[in-house]
């Protein structure tokens, strides 16, 4: 499965990782509150737009 990680796909994944990618072994229950998902996506977008790598604080 190839996933293009955009805001919509990330939002769906964060809601229910096992449903979105059934074969995942990662133990992450997801973020059930919509505000938590949108806040995380906003933070990741902020970091990406400033050229930060996901590996650096």
PLY file of the C-alpha trace (Angstrom):
ply
format ascii 1.0
element vertex 57
property float x
property float y
property float z
element edge 56
property int vertex1
property int vertex2
end_header
0.00 0.00 0.00
1.34 3.40 -0.98
0.13 6.36 1.04
0.57 9.96 0.01
0.72 11.76 3.35
-1.35 14.88 3.04
-3.56 16.56 5.62
-6.60 14.41 4.78
-4.79 11.07 4.81
-2.93 11.96 7.98
-6.18 13.03 9.66
-7.81 9.69 8.78
-4.76 7.73 9.91
-4.50 9.57 13.21
-8.15 8.78 13.92
-7.82 5.02 13.41
-4.38 3.71 12.39
-5.34 0.02 12.30
-8.33 0.66 10.03
-6.36 2.92 7.70
-3.37 0.57 7.44
-4.54 -2.87 8.65
-1.10 -4.50 8.44
0.56 -2.01 10.81
2.28 -3.49 13.85
2.66 -0.11 15.52
0.86 0.17 18.85
-0.86 3.52 18.52
-4.56 3.77 19.32
-5.03 7.01 17.40
-6.27 10.42 18.43
-10.03 10.31 18.90
-10.58 14.03 19.53
-10.75 16.07 16.30
-8.95 19.04 17.90
-6.01 16.84 18.87
-5.69 15.64 15.27
-5.95 19.13 13.76
-3.49 20.53 16.33
-0.93 17.83 15.52
-1.33 18.36 11.77
-0.98 22.14 12.25
2.22 21.60 14.24
3.68 19.27 11.60
2.74 21.75 8.85
4.37 24.57 10.82
7.58 22.56 11.18
7.61 21.49 7.53
7.08 25.05 6.29
10.12 26.20 8.26
12.39 23.53 6.82
12.71 21.42 9.95
13.37 17.73 9.55
11.20 15.28 11.45
14.40 14.05 13.12
15.36 17.33 14.79
13.67 19.13 17.68
0 1
1 2
2 3
3 4
4 5
5 6
6 7
7 8
8 9
9 10
10 11
11 12
12 13
13 14
14 15
15 16
16 17
17 18
18 19
19 20
20 21
21 22
22 23
23 24
24 25
25 26
26 27
27 28
28 29
29 30
30 31
31 32
32 33
33 34
34 35
35 36
36 37
37 38
38 39
39 40
40 41
41 42
42 43
43 44
44 45
45 46
46 47
47 48
48 49
49 50
50 51
51 52
52 53
53 54
54 55
55 56
